[in-house]
Amino acid sequence: MSPASFNFSDAKDRFMSATRAALENKNNKALINVFAHLPGSETEKKTNLDQAFRSVLEEEIVKQTASCEDFLGLIYRSIDGVTEGICSATTPFLLLGDVLDCLPLDQCDKIFTFVEENVSTWKSNSFYAAGKNYLLRMCNDLLRRLSKSQNTVFCGRIQLFLARLFPLSEKSGLNLQSQFNLDNITVFNKNEQDSTLGQKHIEEKDDNMEEGEMGDDETPTTSSIPIDYNLYRKFWTLQDYFRNPMQCYDKFSWMTFLKYSDETLAVFKSYKLDDTQASRKKLEELKTAGGEHIYFAKFLTSEKLMDLQLSDSNFRRHILVQYLILFQYLKGQVKFKSSSSVLTDEQSLWMEDTTKLVYQLLKETPPDGDKFAAVVEHILNTEENWNAWKNEGCPSFVKERPVETKPIRPARKRPVPEDFLSKGPDRKVLMGNEELTRLWNLNNDNMEACKSESREFMPSLEEFFEEAIEQADPANMVEEKYKVVNNSNYGWRALRLLARRSPHFFQPTNQQFKSLPEYLENMVIKLAKELPPPSEEIKTGEEDEDNDDTLLKENNESPDVQHHKSVTGQQIEAVANKLGDQWKALARHMELKDMDIREIESDSDDVNMRAKLLLVLWQDREGNQATVENLVLALNSAGFAEIAESLNDT
């Protein structure tokens, strides 16, 4: 039937009647019957049934007498409809979104319980691809309606549901760039004239008393700490640094943070909480009376609560753990930190001492201080693995199982027909031509013949650059236009050879070259200083006549002095050729990251070139410390004593 002959109005009415019957009978028989006998294409019928579900749901919501069970029953029918292939996979999610948008928060809690219990259904192949974005949008809409301080548990349930729904490697759920919640501002009294701290007054309980300030049967307690406005202001100002740690990299902000932290921790250190038994007794009374543990998601910054907060072990733990989290970020390696975000030695030393003090205060805070401090330390150590995973680009945790393939047996070669074999002990293969027969029978294995050293056509650096080195010597007085480095064909081959045989090709330089001949001229001068004989060093016109004496002095230096010299390109070439495919063992002892090793493997397939790239990377990283002595130490620690000994002899 063509689309023009399909009656949408009639189909919608029939589907709505069948949907009400399915809701009442708690099965989809009526829907399946109408879907099977209704004329039209499958897409048209699915579209009508989807709209019928939403229309029936709208009727139930408008009634204001329907319960959550009625809404959930309709959603169950839509889930079964998707499984039976009579409605679209997005229909259950559209119905959930409509219900949660129209119901108050107390009923949304019941609907969301249904969503949590069916997480396995949402993750199945039939629903996940079609509904993951709908579920994410639905949860975000709910979070906007909820209060983080009053509906803390509900907000946490939504976050846990999203964590169960999406895999860990889902980029939409990761804070990849380590951004901070700068909107989380702690509001406190910043006007000293309005402060009541330090004034003698009698605390009377009235209607304006802040919730959580004093219990029904409690009496006002006074703290042994002299609390004034300065302490109050400095204490709550620290929350701004915990909110935005990047301020600590500013010199003046750091001095303020340092001063306020020392005063706050000094208060914690001088005023210790030792009443462990009283705390346990209070907890037992709460359990006996059927009371629940009170948890505040947001700090209360009233001045009247300051002395009580300093006496609260939970509050003290909140502040101390914030210090540990801040220190971990400042000291950690975060991929998206700017180059200016670097700590000084004084800052690092202060944080190291303060970290020890914070852990000591946590251990002294009852109840179970030692156990709590150990758990916090374990969690922060685990967080280091999480940071490293994010720095590596969040690779998937799921390792694909390699496909097991049966070993391919080599095909059996058919014997050469007798007509193609000559007579005699050699039994040569006759190719029909005297010259072809000679070439074919040069070697029994033609592939081995291709690998022969005589077929190595790549020249050495000495051979290729011999003419360029002679022309670069000012004594030969070769005009610039006649030099081979100006030949584009020669320059192209020179670059390919340098990339394969010279470490200078990969070394960074601050010099700016305007043209390829200028770059090659510079490389030729470097090679001339390293290639034998060493006495034939090119004079560039900028050197003094004392260079010859300097070279003599350098050659006559003692082995100990030469041992502290930087590693040369010739030494790197020799060590790389001896390392070969064992270069990874040396990379571990040079403290190279896995990411650097993977980059080296992707740059070249030749094991000797990979070893050379490793040594060049180490040389660039160490700078002036890339000496022969340090390279010998690394080789010995990696178990390459013979290579280290040969390096000492050079």
Secondary structure, DSSP 4 states (H G I P E B T S, - for coil): --GGG--HHHHHHHHHHHHHHHHHHTSSHHHHHHHHHS-S-HHHHHHHHHHHHHHHHHHHHHHS---HHHHHHHHHHHHHHHHHTSS-TTHHHHHHHHHHHHS-HHHHHHHHHHHHHTHHHHTSTTTHHHHHHHHHHHHHHHHHHS-TTTSHHHHHHHHHHHHHHS-TT-GGGS-TT----TT-PPP----GGG--TT--------TTPPTTSS-SS------SS---HHHHHHHHHHHHHHH-GGGGGSHHHHHHHHHHHHHHHHHHHHS----HHHHHHHHHHHHHTT------SS----GGGHHHHHT-HHHHHHHHHHHHHHHHHHHS--TT--TT----HHHHHHHHHHHHHHHHHHHHSSSSHHHHHHHHHHHHHHHHHHHHHHHTT---SPPPPPPP-PPPPPPPPPPPPGGGB-SSSS-PBP-SSHHHHHHHTT-S-HHHHHT-GGG--PPPHHHHTHHHHHHHSGGG---GGG-GGG-HHHHHHHHHHHHHH-GGGGS--S---SSHHHHHHHHHHHHHHHSSPTT-PPP-SSS-TTHHHHHHHHHTS-HHHHHTSBPPHHHHHHHHHHHGGGHHHHHHHTT--HHHHHHHHHH-S-HHHHHHHHHHHHHHHHGGG-BHHHHHHHHHHTT-HHHHHHHHH-
